[in-house]
Amino acid sequence: MTAVSFTPVGPFSLAASTRFLEGFTPASYDHAADGVLRLAFPSDDGTCVIGSAVRQKETADGTPGTVHAEFTVHTDGETIRPAAASAIGKAARAQIARILSLDVDATGFSAHADNDAVLAGLRSEFPGLRPVLFHSPYEAAAWTIIGNRIRKAQAAAIKSRLAQQHGQAVGVAGRQLHAFPTPPVLRSLDRIPGLTDTKIGRFHALADAALDGRLDADRLRAQPAEFALTDLRELPGVGPFSAELILIRGAGHLDVFPANEPRVHKAMATAYGLDTATANSPRGLAAIANAWRPYRSWVAFLLRAHAQDQTDAAR
């Protein structure tokens, strides 16, 4: 087991991240009331599975406490050479930081709220919440394929069943979790209950793309967003909406306005009191979102979280 620490730069609350995951359908997250966030996921390179227990130290003065993560790397019994172990550990640390958006300096984001009443309200509603990402662009892409044209609850059940039946089981802080299948395992599946042959074929293409490095998070984030989105749309079954989700919530690109996410658009229209013409104009909404730079992805995330909370409260 390896232990690492992260010092958040700017506000961060692990408890807020956990609460978000509890209501995020694709995560199917079952939270234990002990303050520990438990994660299990394929590594970015698809060669192993990582299990991690994350905790945050409380502080008396309200500043964000240090985040501590313990993780283990599982490789189907293969021996890891010391040099490789060091590289895998470094990559695992970076992946955990990205999942929780701890790899971003959030002080500038906080300053934005001083000039925008909507952002100030969102920060007050969700103190310390940063975007919580899919474990990787690969998993985000898998979710978009599963969820295409079926209900979210049905898609989440299929994703969970795939993990239970074909993912690696790992022990994390006293509980057993199942990671989503690694790309090689996903590539080997020819029949998946609930999924069409077309979707299974898309899974195979996705696994190949992941193993070829086409879904590398650092690579996607380093490109101009329009180039990365174009590359992602070349994958079978990935359209404009899915490409944005993979880039924003899979790779963690900091500054992308989701031009194809109607729920965010509706939340913007309500929050800013927009007229009908502007509310129905992606270009007009994008112009408003320009004021959020370089945190457009983060603001969109909080708007989406707000909209979800409003929907849940109305039920």
ChimeraX commands (.cxc) that place a marker at each C-alpha (Angstrom):
marker #1 position 0.00,0.00,0.00 radius 0.5
marker #1 position 1.24,3.46,-0.92 radius 0.5
marker #1 position 0.28,6.66,0.92 radius 0.5
marker #1 position 0.26,10.08,-0.73 radius 0.5
marker #1 position -0.95,13.53,0.31 radius 0.5
marker #1 position -2.44,16.47,-1.57 radius 0.5
marker #1 position -2.56,20.05,-0.38 radius 0.5
marker #1 position -5.58,21.71,-2.03 radius 0.5
marker #1 position -4.85,25.11,-3.52 radius 0.5
marker #1 position -8.10,26.96,-3.00 radius 0.5
marker #1 position -11.32,25.61,-1.46 radius 0.5
marker #1 position -11.89,21.86,-1.47 radius 0.5
marker #1 position -14.21,19.56,0.47 radius 0.5
marker #1 position -13.92,15.79,0.20 radius 0.5
marker #1 position -17.28,15.50,1.96 radius 0.5
marker #1 position -18.88,17.60,-0.80 radius 0.5
marker #1 position -17.27,15.37,-3.44 radius 0.5
marker #1 position -18.67,12.28,-1.73 radius 0.5
marker #1 position -22.16,13.77,-1.48 radius 0.5
marker #1 position -22.05,14.52,-5.19 radius 0.5
marker #1 position -21.06,10.95,-6.03 radius 0.5
marker #1 position -23.95,9.60,-3.97 radius 0.5
marker #1 position -26.38,11.37,-6.30 radius 0.5
marker #1 position -24.44,10.81,-9.53 radius 0.5
marker #1 position -26.17,7.96,-11.32 radius 0.5
marker #1 position -23.17,6.58,-13.30 radius 0.5
marker #1 position -21.12,6.23,-10.10 radius 0.5
marker #1 position -23.64,4.01,-8.28 radius 0.5
marker #1 position -21.71,5.10,-5.19 radius 0.5
marker #1 position -22.59,3.56,-1.82 radius 0.5
marker #1 position -21.10,5.79,0.85 radius 0.5
marker #1 position -20.03,4.49,4.23 radius 0.5
marker #1 position -20.55,6.94,7.09 radius 0.5
marker #1 position -16.90,7.04,8.11 radius 0.5
marker #1 position -15.59,9.97,6.06 radius 0.5
marker #1 position -13.62,7.72,3.69 radius 0.5
marker #1 position -14.05,7.97,-0.07 radius 0.5
marker #1 position -13.41,4.52,-1.56 radius 0.5
marker #1 position -12.46,4.20,-5.21 radius 0.5
marker #1 position -11.59,1.32,-7.53 radius 0.5
marker #1 position -10.75,1.89,-11.18 radius 0.5
marker #1 position -8.56,0.85,-14.12 radius 0.5
marker #1 position -5.33,2.80,-14.38 radius 0.5
marker #1 position -5.08,5.41,-17.11 radius 0.5
marker #1 position -2.93,3.11,-19.25 radius 0.5
marker #1 position -5.35,0.20,-18.79 radius 0.5
marker #1 position -2.71,-2.22,-17.53 radius 0.5
marker #1 position -3.80,-2.54,-13.90 radius 0.5
marker #1 position -6.48,-1.68,-11.36 radius 0.5
marker #1 position -6.12,0.81,-8.51 radius 0.5
marker #1 position -7.97,0.72,-5.21 radius 0.5
marker #1 position -7.81,3.88,-3.11 radius 0.5
marker #1 position -9.11,5.15,0.23 radius 0.5
marker #1 position -9.19,8.95,0.44 radius 0.5
marker #1 position -9.56,11.04,3.59 radius 0.5
marker #1 position -9.35,14.74,4.36 radius 0.5
marker #1 position -8.01,16.16,7.58 radius 0.5
marker #1 position -10.33,18.61,9.31 radius 0.5
marker #1 position -9.02,22.06,10.25 radius 0.5
marker #1 position -10.16,24.44,12.95 radius 0.5
marker #1 position -9.83,27.61,10.88 radius 0.5
marker #1 position -11.93,26.53,7.89 radius 0.5
marker #1 position -9.02,26.26,5.45 radius 0.5
marker #1 position -9.07,23.16,3.23 radius 0.5
marker #1 position -7.36,20.33,5.06 radius 0.5
marker #1 position -4.72,18.08,3.59 radius 0.5
marker #1 position -6.11,15.18,1.58 radius 0.5
marker #1 position -4.55,11.79,2.26 radius 0.5
marker #1 position -4.92,8.82,-0.08 radius 0.5
marker #1 position -3.78,5.25,0.39 radius 0.5
marker #1 position -3.77,3.11,-2.72 radius 0.5
marker #1 position -2.87,-0.35,-3.91 radius 0.5
marker #1 position -2.12,-1.47,-7.46 radius 0.5
marker #1 position -3.50,-4.80,-8.68 radius 0.5
marker #1 position -2.01,-6.51,-11.73 radius 0.5
marker #1 position -3.59,-9.99,-11.90 radius 0.5
marker #1 position -0.74,-11.52,-9.93 radius 0.5
marker #1 position 2.09,-10.26,-12.11 radius 0.5
marker #1 position 5.25,-9.10,-10.37 radius 0.5
marker #1 position 5.96,-5.41,-10.74 radius 0.5
marker #1 position 9.60,-4.48,-11.15 radius 0.5
marker #1 position 10.86,-1.67,-8.88 radius 0.5
marker #1 position 11.35,0.81,-11.73 radius 0.5
marker #1 position 7.88,0.09,-13.07 radius 0.5
marker #1 position 6.37,0.28,-9.58 radius 0.5
marker #1 position 7.68,3.81,-9.17 radius 0.5
marker #1 position 6.19,4.93,-12.48 radius 0.5
marker #1 position 2.86,3.25,-11.76 radius 0.5
marker #1 position 2.70,4.87,-8.33 radius 0.5
marker #1 position 3.37,8.30,-9.79 radius 0.5
marker #1 position 0.69,7.78,-12.42 radius 0.5
marker #1 position -1.81,6.55,-9.81 radius 0.5
marker #1 position -1.21,9.62,-7.67 radius 0.5
marker #1 position -1.82,11.88,-10.68 radius 0.5
marker #1 position -5.00,10.00,-11.59 radius 0.5
marker #1 position -6.45,10.28,-8.07 radius 0.5
marker #1 position -5.68,14.00,-8.05 radius 0.5
marker #1 position -7.39,14.46,-11.42 radius 0.5
marker #1 position -10.51,12.52,-10.40 radius 0.5
marker #1 position -11.04,14.95,-7.51 radius 0.5
marker #1 position -9.80,18.04,-9.45 radius 0.5
marker #1 position -7.01,18.43,-6.91 radius 0.5
marker #1 position -4.58,19.02,-9.76 radius 0.5
marker #1 position -6.00,22.51,-10.30 radius 0.5
marker #1 position -5.25,25.79,-8.52 radius 0.5
marker #1 position -8.75,26.96,-7.56 radius 0.5
marker #1 position -7.85,30.35,-6.11 radius 0.5
marker #1 position -8.70,32.07,-9.37 radius 0.5
marker #1 position -12.06,30.33,-9.48 radius 0.5
marker #1 position -12.90,31.71,-6.06 radius 0.5
marker #1 position -12.04,35.22,-7.24 radius 0.5
marker #1 position -14.53,34.90,-10.12 radius 0.5
marker #1 position -17.39,34.69,-7.64 radius 0.5
marker #1 position -16.65,38.20,-6.41 radius 0.5
marker #1 position -17.82,39.58,-9.75 radius 0.5
marker #1 position -20.75,37.27,-10.56 radius 0.5
marker #1 position -23.75,36.84,-8.29 radius 0.5
marker #1 position -24.63,33.50,-9.89 radius 0.5
marker #1 position -21.18,32.09,-9.19 radius 0.5
marker #1 position -21.30,33.49,-5.66 radius 0.5
marker #1 position -24.58,31.69,-5.11 radius 0.5
marker #1 position -23.22,28.42,-6.46 radius 0.5
marker #1 position -20.15,28.63,-4.24 radius 0.5
marker #1 position -22.40,29.25,-1.24 radius 0.5
marker #1 position -24.66,26.33,-2.17 radius 0.5
marker #1 position -21.76,23.93,-2.78 radius 0.5
marker #1 position -18.89,25.04,-0.54 radius 0.5
marker #1 position -15.65,23.34,-1.48 radius 0.5
marker #1 position -17.15,21.27,-4.29 radius 0.5
marker #1 position -14.89,20.80,-7.29 radius 0.5
marker #1 position -15.79,18.73,-10.34 radius 0.5
marker #1 position -15.70,15.03,-9.52 radius 0.5
marker #1 position -14.64,13.24,-12.68 radius 0.5
marker #1 position -15.10,9.82,-14.16 radius 0.5
marker #1 position -12.03,7.74,-13.30 radius 0.5
marker #1 position -10.68,8.24,-16.82 radius 0.5
marker #1 position -11.70,9.33,-20.31 radius 0.5
marker #1 position -12.01,5.61,-21.06 radius 0.5
marker #1 position -14.68,5.11,-18.39 radius 0.5
marker #1 position -16.47,8.30,-19.42 radius 0.5
marker #1 position -16.58,7.08,-23.01 radius 0.5
marker #1 position -17.85,3.66,-21.90 radius 0.5
marker #1 position -20.68,5.38,-20.02 radius 0.5
marker #1 position -21.72,7.36,-23.08 radius 0.5
marker #1 position -21.88,4.15,-25.14 radius 0.5
marker #1 position -23.88,2.27,-22.51 radius 0.5
marker #1 position -26.27,5.15,-21.91 radius 0.5
marker #1 position -27.07,6.00,-25.52 radius 0.5
marker #1 position -30.87,5.88,-26.01 radius 0.5
marker #1 position -31.66,4.12,-22.74 radius 0.5
marker #1 position -32.67,5.42,-19.31 radius 0.5
marker #1 position -29.92,6.45,-16.91 radius 0.5
marker #1 position -31.00,4.00,-14.24 radius 0.5
marker #1 position -30.90,1.16,-16.77 radius 0.5
marker #1 position -27.47,2.26,-18.00 radius 0.5
marker #1 position -26.13,2.49,-14.43 radius 0.5
marker #1 position -27.36,-1.05,-13.72 radius 0.5
marker #1 position -25.56,-2.37,-16.82 radius 0.5
marker #1 position -22.36,-0.54,-15.90 radius 0.5
marker #1 position -22.50,-1.87,-12.34 radius 0.5
marker #1 position -23.16,-5.41,-13.56 radius 0.5
marker #1 position -20.18,-5.21,-15.92 radius 0.5
marker #1 position -17.97,-4.27,-12.98 radius 0.5
marker #1 position -19.38,-7.04,-10.79 radius 0.5
marker #1 position -19.04,-9.74,-13.42 radius 0.5
marker #1 position -15.94,-8.73,-15.36 radius 0.5
marker #1 position -14.09,-6.14,-13.28 radius 0.5
marker #1 position -11.41,-6.87,-10.72 radius 0.5
marker #1 position -12.50,-7.07,-7.08 radius 0.5
marker #1 position -10.28,-5.09,-4.71 radius 0.5
marker #1 position -10.38,-4.48,-0.97 radius 0.5
marker #1 position -10.48,-0.82,0.00 radius 0.5
marker #1 position -10.54,0.23,3.66 radius 0.5
marker #1 position -12.45,-2.84,4.79 radius 0.5
marker #1 position -14.91,-3.03,1.89 radius 0.5
marker #1 position -14.82,-4.91,-1.38 radius 0.5
marker #1 position -15.25,-2.89,-4.58 radius 0.5
marker #1 position -15.35,-3.92,-8.22 radius 0.5
marker #1 position -13.55,-1.79,-10.77 radius 0.5
marker #1 position -14.93,-1.29,-14.27 radius 0.5
marker #1 position -13.33,-3.81,-16.68 radius 0.5
marker #1 position -9.95,-2.82,-18.06 radius 0.5
marker #1 position -9.69,-2.25,-21.84 radius 0.5
marker #1 position -8.25,-5.74,-22.55 radius 0.5
marker #1 position -11.12,-7.36,-20.66 radius 0.5
marker #1 position -13.72,-5.16,-22.34 radius 0.5
marker #1 position -12.20,-6.02,-25.71 radius 0.5
marker #1 position -12.70,-9.74,-25.01 radius 0.5
marker #1 position -16.45,-9.53,-24.32 radius 0.5
marker #1 position -18.70,-10.64,-27.16 radius 0.5
marker #1 position -22.00,-10.69,-25.31 radius 0.5
marker #1 position -23.24,-8.22,-22.70 radius 0.5
marker #1 position -26.85,-8.52,-21.51 radius 0.5
marker #1 position -28.70,-5.26,-22.12 radius 0.5
marker #1 position -26.39,-4.05,-24.88 radius 0.5
marker #1 position -26.85,-4.41,-28.61 radius 0.5
marker #1 position -24.23,-5.89,-30.91 radius 0.5
marker #1 position -23.63,-2.36,-32.19 radius 0.5
marker #1 position -22.76,-1.10,-28.71 radius 0.5
marker #1 position -20.51,-4.10,-28.07 radius 0.5
marker #1 position -18.68,-3.33,-31.31 radius 0.5
marker #1 position -18.26,0.25,-30.09 radius 0.5
marker #1 position -16.87,-1.10,-26.82 radius 0.5
marker #1 position -14.24,-3.04,-28.77 radius 0.5
marker #1 position -13.25,0.08,-30.71 radius 0.5
marker #1 position -13.14,2.05,-27.45 radius 0.5
marker #1 position -10.85,-0.52,-25.83 radius 0.5
marker #1 position -8.52,-0.40,-28.82 radius 0.5
marker #1 position -8.46,3.41,-28.69 radius 0.5
marker #1 position -7.67,3.38,-24.98 radius 0.5
marker #1 position -4.81,0.91,-25.41 radius 0.5
marker #1 position -3.47,2.96,-28.34 radius 0.5
marker #1 position -3.31,6.08,-26.15 radius 0.5
marker #1 position -6.04,7.99,-27.97 radius 0.5
marker #1 position -7.90,8.56,-24.68 radius 0.5
marker #1 position -4.90,9.74,-22.69 radius 0.5
marker #1 position -6.14,12.49,-20.37 radius 0.5
marker #1 position -2.97,14.59,-20.53 radius 0.5
marker #1 position -2.98,14.44,-24.32 radius 0.5
marker #1 position -6.62,15.50,-24.54 radius 0.5
marker #1 position -6.17,18.35,-22.06 radius 0.5
marker #1 position -3.05,19.62,-23.82 radius 0.5
marker #1 position -4.86,20.14,-27.13 radius 0.5
marker #1 position -7.09,23.09,-27.95 radius 0.5
marker #1 position -10.57,21.93,-26.99 radius 0.5
marker #1 position -11.93,22.02,-30.53 radius 0.5
marker #1 position -9.13,19.69,-31.71 radius 0.5
marker #1 position -9.67,17.26,-28.84 radius 0.5
marker #1 position -13.42,17.20,-29.47 radius 0.5
marker #1 position -12.84,16.50,-33.15 radius 0.5
marker #1 position -10.53,13.59,-32.30 radius 0.5
marker #1 position -13.05,12.13,-29.87 radius 0.5
marker #1 position -15.89,12.33,-32.37 radius 0.5
marker #1 position -13.90,9.98,-34.62 radius 0.5
marker #1 position -14.62,7.14,-32.18 radius 0.5
marker #1 position -17.62,5.00,-33.16 radius 0.5
marker #1 position -20.75,6.10,-31.31 radius 0.5
marker #1 position -19.25,9.33,-29.95 radius 0.5
marker #1 position -21.24,12.38,-31.01 radius 0.5
marker #1 position -20.95,16.03,-29.96 radius 0.5
marker #1 position -22.59,15.55,-26.53 radius 0.5
marker #1 position -20.52,12.46,-25.72 radius 0.5
marker #1 position -17.28,14.08,-26.87 radius 0.5
marker #1 position -17.86,17.01,-24.52 radius 0.5
marker #1 position -18.61,14.70,-21.60 radius 0.5
marker #1 position -15.43,12.69,-22.23 radius 0.5
marker #1 position -13.28,15.81,-22.47 radius 0.5
marker #1 position -14.84,17.69,-19.54 radius 0.5
marker #1 position -15.76,14.93,-17.08 radius 0.5
marker #1 position -13.32,12.27,-18.25 radius 0.5
marker #1 position -10.11,14.14,-19.00 radius 0.5
marker #1 position -10.90,17.07,-16.72 radius 0.5
marker #1 position -10.38,19.86,-19.26 radius 0.5
marker #1 position -10.75,23.01,-17.20 radius 0.5
marker #1 position -12.17,25.45,-19.70 radius 0.5
marker #1 position -14.81,24.02,-22.05 radius 0.5
marker #1 position -18.34,25.33,-22.39 radius 0.5
marker #1 position -20.68,22.34,-22.97 radius 0.5
marker #1 position -22.41,23.55,-26.12 radius 0.5
marker #1 position -24.46,20.34,-26.38 radius 0.5
marker #1 position -25.69,19.96,-22.80 radius 0.5
marker #1 position -29.31,21.24,-22.67 radius 0.5
marker #1 position -29.59,20.72,-18.91 radius 0.5
marker #1 position -26.73,23.13,-18.31 radius 0.5
marker #1 position -28.30,25.58,-20.76 radius 0.5
marker #1 position -31.62,25.43,-18.93 radius 0.5
marker #1 position -29.87,25.93,-15.58 radius 0.5
marker #1 position -28.03,28.95,-17.01 radius 0.5
marker #1 position -31.25,30.48,-18.33 radius 0.5
marker #1 position -32.90,30.13,-14.92 radius 0.5
marker #1 position -29.91,31.34,-12.92 radius 0.5
marker #1 position -29.28,34.40,-15.07 radius 0.5
marker #1 position -32.95,35.19,-15.81 radius 0.5
marker #1 position -32.40,35.04,-19.57 radius 0.5
marker #1 position -34.98,35.88,-22.18 radius 0.5
marker #1 position -36.26,33.08,-24.41 radius 0.5
marker #1 position -34.12,34.02,-27.42 radius 0.5
marker #1 position -30.87,33.96,-25.44 radius 0.5
marker #1 position -31.87,30.83,-23.50 radius 0.5
marker #1 position -32.38,28.97,-26.78 radius 0.5
marker #1 position -29.18,30.21,-28.39 radius 0.5
marker #1 position -26.06,28.11,-27.72 radius 0.5
marker #1 position -24.01,30.97,-29.18 radius 0.5
marker #1 position -25.61,33.48,-26.81 radius 0.5
marker #1 position -25.05,31.18,-23.84 radius 0.5
marker #1 position -21.45,30.62,-24.86 radius 0.5
marker #1 position -20.95,34.39,-24.93 radius 0.5
marker #1 position -22.17,34.63,-21.34 radius 0.5
marker #1 position -19.92,31.74,-20.36 radius 0.5
marker #1 position -16.88,33.57,-21.72 radius 0.5
marker #1 position -16.90,35.52,-18.45 radius 0.5
marker #1 position -16.17,32.26,-16.63 radius 0.5
marker #1 position -12.83,31.68,-18.37 radius 0.5
marker #1 position -10.62,29.80,-17.62 radius 0.5
marker #1 position -13.07,27.79,-15.47 radius 0.5
marker #1 position -15.99,27.27,-17.84 radius 0.5
marker #1 position -16.09,23.53,-17.19 radius 0.5
marker #1 position -16.23,24.09,-13.43 radius 0.5
marker #1 position -19.09,26.58,-13.55 radius 0.5
marker #1 position -21.06,24.30,-15.87 radius 0.5
marker #1 position -20.50,21.46,-13.40 radius 0.5
marker #1 position -21.90,23.49,-10.49 radius 0.5
marker #1 position -24.88,24.62,-12.55 radius 0.5
marker #1 position -25.57,20.99,-13.40 radius 0.5
marker #1 position -25.25,20.00,-9.73 radius 0.5
marker #1 position -27.68,22.77,-8.78 radius 0.5
marker #1 position -30.18,21.65,-11.41 radius 0.5
marker #1 position -29.96,18.06,-10.18 radius 0.5
marker #1 position -30.56,19.11,-6.58 radius 0.5
marker #1 position -33.62,21.11,-7.67 radius 0.5
marker #1 position -34.96,18.10,-9.54 radius 0.5
marker #1 position -34.40,15.80,-6.57 radius 0.5
marker #1 position -36.10,18.27,-4.20 radius 0.5
marker #1 position -39.16,18.44,-6.44 radius 0.5
marker #1 position -39.72,14.67,-6.35 radius 0.5
marker link #1:1,2 radius 0.2
marker link #1:2,3 radius 0.2
marker link #1:3,4 radius 0.2
marker link #1:4,5 radius 0.2
marker link #1:5,6 radius 0.2
marker link #1:6,7 radius 0.2
marker link #1:7,8 radius 0.2
marker link #1:8,9 radius 0.2
marker link #1:9,10 radius 0.2
marker link #1:10,11 radius 0.2
marker link #1:11,12 radius 0.2
marker link #1:12,13 radius 0.2
marker link #1:13,14 radius 0.2
marker link #1:14,15 radius 0.2
marker link #1:15,16 radius 0.2
marker link #1:16,17 radius 0.2
marker link #1:17,18 radius 0.2
marker link #1:18,19 radius 0.2
marker link #1:19,20 radius 0.2
marker link #1:20,21 radius 0.2
marker link #1:21,22 radius 0.2
marker link #1:22,23 radius 0.2
marker link #1:23,24 radius 0.2
marker link #1:24,25 radius 0.2
marker link #1:25,26 radius 0.2
marker link #1:26,27 radius 0.2
marker link #1:27,28 radius 0.2
marker link #1:28,29 radius 0.2
marker link #1:29,30 radius 0.2
marker link #1:30,31 radius 0.2
marker link #1:31,32 radius 0.2
marker link #1:32,33 radius 0.2
marker link #1:33,34 radius 0.2
marker link #1:34,35 radius 0.2
marker link #1:35,36 radius 0.2
marker link #1:36,37 radius 0.2
marker link #1:37,38 radius 0.2
marker link #1:38,39 radius 0.2
marker link #1:39,40 radius 0.2
marker link #1:40,41 radius 0.2
marker link #1:41,42 radius 0.2
marker link #1:42,43 radius 0.2
marker link #1:43,44 radius 0.2
marker link #1:44,45 radius 0.2
marker link #1:45,46 radius 0.2
marker link #1:46,47 radius 0.2
marker link #1:47,48 radius 0.2
marker link #1:48,49 radius 0.2
marker link #1:49,50 radius 0.2
marker link #1:50,51 radius 0.2
marker link #1:51,52 radius 0.2
marker link #1:52,53 radius 0.2
marker link #1:53,54 radius 0.2
marker link #1:54,55 radius 0.2
marker link #1:55,56 radius 0.2
marker link #1:56,57 radius 0.2
marker link #1:57,58 radius 0.2
marker link #1:58,59 radius 0.2
marker link #1:59,60 radius 0.2
marker link #1:60,61 radius 0.2
marker link #1:61,62 radius 0.2
marker link #1:62,63 radius 0.2
marker link #1:63,64 radius 0.2
marker link #1:64,65 radius 0.2
marker link #1:65,66 radius 0.2
marker link #1:66,67 radius 0.2
marker link #1:67,68 radius 0.2
marker link #1:68,69 radius 0.2
marker link #1:69,70 radius 0.2
marker link #1:70,71 radius 0.2
marker link #1:71,72 radius 0.2
marker link #1:72,73 radius 0.2
marker link #1:73,74 radius 0.2
marker link #1:74,75 radius 0.2
marker link #1:75,76 radius 0.2
marker link #1:76,77 radius 0.2
marker link #1:77,78 radius 0.2
marker link #1:78,79 radius 0.2
marker link #1:79,80 radius 0.2
marker link #1:80,81 radius 0.2
marker link #1:81,82 radius 0.2
marker link #1:82,83 radius 0.2
marker link #1:83,84 radius 0.2
marker link #1:84,85 radius 0.2
marker link #1:85,86 radius 0.2
marker link #1:86,87 radius 0.2
marker link #1:87,88 radius 0.2
marker link #1:88,89 radius 0.2
marker link #1:89,90 radius 0.2
marker link #1:90,91 radius 0.2
marker link #1:91,92 radius 0.2
marker link #1:92,93 radius 0.2
marker link #1:93,94 radius 0.2
marker link #1:94,95 radius 0.2
marker link #1:95,96 radius 0.2
marker link #1:96,97 radius 0.2
marker link #1:97,98 radius 0.2
marker link #1:98,99 radius 0.2
marker link #1:99,100 radius 0.2
marker link #1:100,101 radius 0.2
marker link #1:101,102 radius 0.2
marker link #1:102,103 radius 0.2
marker link #1:103,104 radius 0.2
marker link #1:104,105 radius 0.2
marker link #1:105,106 radius 0.2
marker link #1:106,107 radius 0.2
marker link #1:107,108 radius 0.2
marker link #1:108,109 radius 0.2
marker link #1:109,110 radius 0.2
marker link #1:110,111 radius 0.2
marker link #1:111,112 radius 0.2
marker link #1:112,113 radius 0.2
marker link #1:113,114 radius 0.2
marker link #1:114,115 radius 0.2
marker link #1:115,116 radius 0.2
marker link #1:116,117 radius 0.2
marker link #1:117,118 radius 0.2
marker link #1:118,119 radius 0.2
marker link #1:119,120 radius 0.2
marker link #1:120,121 radius 0.2
marker link #1:121,122 radius 0.2
marker link #1:122,123 radius 0.2
marker link #1:123,124 radius 0.2
marker link #1:124,125 radius 0.2
marker link #1:125,126 radius 0.2
marker link #1:126,127 radius 0.2
marker link #1:127,128 radius 0.2
marker link #1:128,129 radius 0.2
marker link #1:129,130 radius 0.2
marker link #1:130,131 radius 0.2
marker link #1:131,132 radius 0.2
marker link #1:132,133 radius 0.2
marker link #1:133,134 radius 0.2
marker link #1:134,135 radius 0.2
marker link #1:135,136 radius 0.2
marker link #1:136,137 radius 0.2
marker link #1:137,138 radius 0.2
marker link #1:138,139 radius 0.2
marker link #1:139,140 radius 0.2
marker link #1:140,141 radius 0.2
marker link #1:141,142 radius 0.2
marker link #1:142,143 radius 0.2
marker link #1:143,144 radius 0.2
marker link #1:144,145 radius 0.2
marker link #1:145,146 radius 0.2
marker link #1:146,147 radius 0.2
marker link #1:147,148 radius 0.2
marker link #1:148,149 radius 0.2
marker link #1:149,150 radius 0.2
marker link #1:150,151 radius 0.2
marker link #1:151,152 radius 0.2
marker link #1:152,153 radius 0.2
marker link #1:153,154 radius 0.2
marker link #1:154,155 radius 0.2
marker link #1:155,156 radius 0.2
marker link #1:156,157 radius 0.2
marker link #1:157,158 radius 0.2
marker link #1:158,159 radius 0.2
marker link #1:159,160 radius 0.2
marker link #1:160,161 radius 0.2
marker link #1:161,162 radius 0.2
marker link #1:162,163 radius 0.2
marker link #1:163,164 radius 0.2
marker link #1:164,165 radius 0.2
marker link #1:165,166 radius 0.2
marker link #1:166,167 radius 0.2
marker link #1:167,168 radius 0.2
marker link #1:168,169 radius 0.2
marker link #1:169,170 radius 0.2
marker link #1:170,171 radius 0.2
marker link #1:171,172 radius 0.2
marker link #1:172,173 radius 0.2
marker link #1:173,174 radius 0.2
marker link #1:174,175 radius 0.2
marker link #1:175,176 radius 0.2
marker link #1:176,177 radius 0.2
marker link #1:177,178 radius 0.2
marker link #1:178,179 radius 0.2
marker link #1:179,180 radius 0.2
marker link #1:180,181 radius 0.2
marker link #1:181,182 radius 0.2
marker link #1:182,183 radius 0.2
marker link #1:183,184 radius 0.2
marker link #1:184,185 radius 0.2
marker link #1:185,186 radius 0.2
marker link #1:186,187 radius 0.2
marker link #1:187,188 radius 0.2
marker link #1:188,189 radius 0.2
marker link #1:189,190 radius 0.2
marker link #1:190,191 radius 0.2
marker link #1:191,192 radius 0.2
marker link #1:192,193 radius 0.2
marker link #1:193,194 radius 0.2
marker link #1:194,195 radius 0.2
marker link #1:195,196 radius 0.2
marker link #1:196,197 radius 0.2
marker link #1:197,198 radius 0.2
marker link #1:198,199 radius 0.2
marker link #1:199,200 radius 0.2
marker link #1:200,201 radius 0.2
marker link #1:201,202 radius 0.2
marker link #1:202,203 radius 0.2
marker link #1:203,204 radius 0.2
marker link #1:204,205 radius 0.2
marker link #1:205,206 radius 0.2
marker link #1:206,207 radius 0.2
marker link #1:207,208 radius 0.2
marker link #1:208,209 radius 0.2
marker link #1:209,210 radius 0.2
marker link #1:210,211 radius 0.2
marker link #1:211,212 radius 0.2
marker link #1:212,213 radius 0.2
marker link #1:213,214 radius 0.2
marker link #1:214,215 radius 0.2
marker link #1:215,216 radius 0.2
marker link #1:216,217 radius 0.2
marker link #1:217,218 radius 0.2
marker link #1:218,219 radius 0.2
marker link #1:219,220 radius 0.2
marker link #1:220,221 radius 0.2
marker link #1:221,222 radius 0.2
marker link #1:222,223 radius 0.2
marker link #1:223,224 radius 0.2
marker link #1:224,225 radius 0.2
marker link #1:225,226 radius 0.2
marker link #1:226,227 radius 0.2
marker link #1:227,228 radius 0.2
marker link #1:228,229 radius 0.2
marker link #1:229,230 radius 0.2
marker link #1:230,231 radius 0.2
marker link #1:231,232 radius 0.2
marker link #1:232,233 radius 0.2
marker link #1:233,234 radius 0.2
marker link #1:234,235 radius 0.2
marker link #1:235,236 radius 0.2
marker link #1:236,237 radius 0.2
marker link #1:237,238 radius 0.2
marker link #1:238,239 radius 0.2
marker link #1:239,240 radius 0.2
marker link #1:240,241 radius 0.2
marker link #1:241,242 radius 0.2
marker link #1:242,243 radius 0.2
marker link #1:243,244 radius 0.2
marker link #1:244,245 radius 0.2
marker link #1:245,246 radius 0.2
marker link #1:246,247 radius 0.2
marker link #1:247,248 radius 0.2
marker link #1:248,249 radius 0.2
marker link #1:249,250 radius 0.2
marker link #1:250,251 radius 0.2
marker link #1:251,252 radius 0.2
marker link #1:252,253 radius 0.2
marker link #1:253,254 radius 0.2
marker link #1:254,255 radius 0.2
marker link #1:255,256 radius 0.2
marker link #1:256,257 radius 0.2
marker link #1:257,258 radius 0.2
marker link #1:258,259 radius 0.2
marker link #1:259,260 radius 0.2
marker link #1:260,261 radius 0.2
marker link #1:261,262 radius 0.2
marker link #1:262,263 radius 0.2
marker link #1:263,264 radius 0.2
marker link #1:264,265 radius 0.2
marker link #1:265,266 radius 0.2
marker link #1:266,267 radius 0.2
marker link #1:267,268 radius 0.2
marker link #1:268,269 radius 0.2
marker link #1:269,270 radius 0.2
marker link #1:270,271 radius 0.2
marker link #1:271,272 radius 0.2
marker link #1:272,273 radius 0.2
marker link #1:273,274 radius 0.2
marker link #1:274,275 radius 0.2
marker link #1:275,276 radius 0.2
marker link #1:276,277 radius 0.2
marker link #1:277,278 radius 0.2
marker link #1:278,279 radius 0.2
marker link #1:279,280 radius 0.2
marker link #1:280,281 radius 0.2
marker link #1:281,282 radius 0.2
marker link #1:282,283 radius 0.2
marker link #1:283,284 radius 0.2
marker link #1:284,285 radius 0.2
marker link #1:285,286 radius 0.2
marker link #1:286,287 radius 0.2
marker link #1:287,288 radius 0.2
marker link #1:288,289 radius 0.2
marker link #1:289,290 radius 0.2
marker link #1:290,291 radius 0.2
marker link #1:291,292 radius 0.2
marker link #1:292,293 radius 0.2
marker link #1:293,294 radius 0.2
marker link #1:294,295 radius 0.2
marker link #1:295,296 radius 0.2
marker link #1:296,297 radius 0.2
marker link #1:297,298 radius 0.2
marker link #1:298,299 radius 0.2
marker link #1:299,300 radius 0.2
marker link #1:300,301 radius 0.2
marker link #1:301,302 radius 0.2
marker link #1:302,303 radius 0.2
marker link #1:303,304 radius 0.2
marker link #1:304,305 radius 0.2
marker link #1:305,306 radius 0.2
marker link #1:306,307 radius 0.2
marker link #1:307,308 radius 0.2
marker link #1:308,309 radius 0.2
marker link #1:309,310 radius 0.2
marker link #1:310,311 radius 0.2
marker link #1:311,312 radius 0.2
marker link #1:312,313 radius 0.2
marker link #1:313,314 radius 0.2
marker link #1:314,315 radius 0.2
view
